[in-house]
Amino acid sequence: MATLRRAVLAFLVPLVSLSLILGSVSAQLATDYYSNSCPKVEEIVREEMIEILSAAPSLAAPFLRMHFHDCFVRGCDGSVLLSSTKDNKAEKDAKPNLSLRGFGSIDRVKAKLEKACPNTVSCADVLAIMARDSVWLSKGPTWPVWLGRKDGSVSIANETKQLPPPSANLTQLIQMFGVKGLDLKDIVVLSGAHTIGTSHCTAFNDRLYNFTGKNNLNDVDPFMDKHYIAKLRQKCSPGDNTTLVEMDPGSYKTFDTSYYKYVTKLRSTFHSDWALLTDKLSRDYVLKQATGMYQAEFFQDFGESMIKMGNVGVLTGTQGEIRKKCYIPN
């Protein structure tokens, strides 16, 4: 616990500076940024999202995850959408992003916007709006999306090392979120996104098999419920990199607080989920939301943390560009 406290304190000063920077960035973004240049931008995205998720509801979580992965590498600049070239391996082809999907749908929405408002709406903004609508269309909260981001033109696979891995402990999470200007409350709130979607077995198989290298069937993560381990083993064999497992069994298509209930029962898939129980602040939040009595509070908190994350490292003004196609710079 003392180590965690020191990690938090170590980031207090940097976070003050980052909050000032983010405040400056927020002043350049606006919820009505496109009010004159593309007044129906959110309406167009919403209509497309309704059609996309009606046909493929499982894409809701991937859109949300993609926005997260975009913001944690080079800031929210749409760099995760860029394709690799013969001379450069892009973020989307790095190991942490190989399971991302939904790129074609993003291209579809962008094409619709290009037809309505040519050279106006950035891919970074499109992704931010789609992430918000994914949550709302999954019966979750909505929030105002601050707009005006510009698109970056650089995407480097090796930079995805900045993405928090599912095996992270809380000290690592505090450090990795902290450099982005996000605090411990943001960590526990944004982790609630795991209430929707699925995960490949590879993201947590180390908890089910050979956890400490003893190479026997009893060598499992002691902080995962043994009955849940047995259930997951029925689906995930060692080395399985194709099978998908619901992260919030029973309601993985509905954005709610049930994820926190599974964390308290040691039935969450990722080690980083269990890590939320190792600090009083995050543990108290998990336990409170696990009751299911404070969903409105979680929804409010989630929207606020998403707005905060959506401000990370954005390009504005004369920085960046407005890509015509999200997968290639102009």
Secondary structure, DSSP 8 states (H G I E B T S, - for coil): -HHHHHHHHHTHHHHHHHHHHHHHHHHH-BTTTTTTT-TTHHHHHHHHHHHHHHH-GGGHHHHHHHHHHHHTTTSSSSGGG---BTTB--GGGSGGGTT---HHHHHHHHHHHHHHSTTTS-HHHHHHHHHHHHHHTTT-------B--BB-S---GGGGGGS--TT--HHHHHHHHHTTT--HHHHHHHGGGGGSSEEEGGGTHHHHS-SSS--STT---TTS-HHHHHHHHHH--TT--S-EEESSTT-TTS-SSHHHHHHHTT--SSHHHHGGGGSHHHHHHHHHHHTSS-HHHHHHHHHHHHHHHTTTT-B-TTSSB--SBTTB--
